[in-house]
C-alpha cells in the first residue's frame, strides 16, 4: 500500500499542511515540528476521508486515503482544533494548559 514515494509524499504534504493549518488557527505557537508534522499527516487522512464521503473521490481506493493539498490543509485545521478542544477539556493531558 505504501511505497517509498508515498511516504515521502505524506511527509512533505504533512509538513506543508500542518504549517499552513497552524497559520490558519490562532494560538498554536507552542506546537513543535513533530506536532506540526503529525497534524499535517493526520489532516491528510481526514481530508481524504472527507473527500471520499462528501464527493466520492477515488472510490476504488477505499475511504481511508490521503487527501490532496487542500483536503490535507482542511483536515490539519480540523485536527488542530480537535486537539486544542481535547487538551483544554483535559488539562492534565499532553500539551494542555495545565502542563
HELIX and SHEET records of a PDB file:
HELIX    1   1 UNK A    4  UNK A   24  1                                  21    
HELIX    2   2 UNK A   33  UNK A   55  1                                  23    
HELIX    3   3 UNK A   59  UNK A   61  5                                   3    
HELIX    4   4 UNK A   69  UNK A   89  1                                  21    
END                                                                             
